């Protein structure tokens, strides 16, 4: 089924009005695609896992910093 011109315009307007949300969705999708289709060995997955671990620690520190100001 072909996409109508009205639907294309609506999609474009949504993307323009929600640039940050669209950017985040695209990055998330790209990360999943990379993991599922392009990683070729355990070392690549280990590297990604280490990045995730570091980011979790950063987020935990932020939560800790925010709770101490209450």
Buried (B, 14 or more C-beta within 10 A) or exposed (E): EEEEEEEEEEEEEEEEEEEEEEEEEEEEEEEEEEEEEEBEEEEEEEEBEEEEEEEEEEEEEEEEEEEEEE
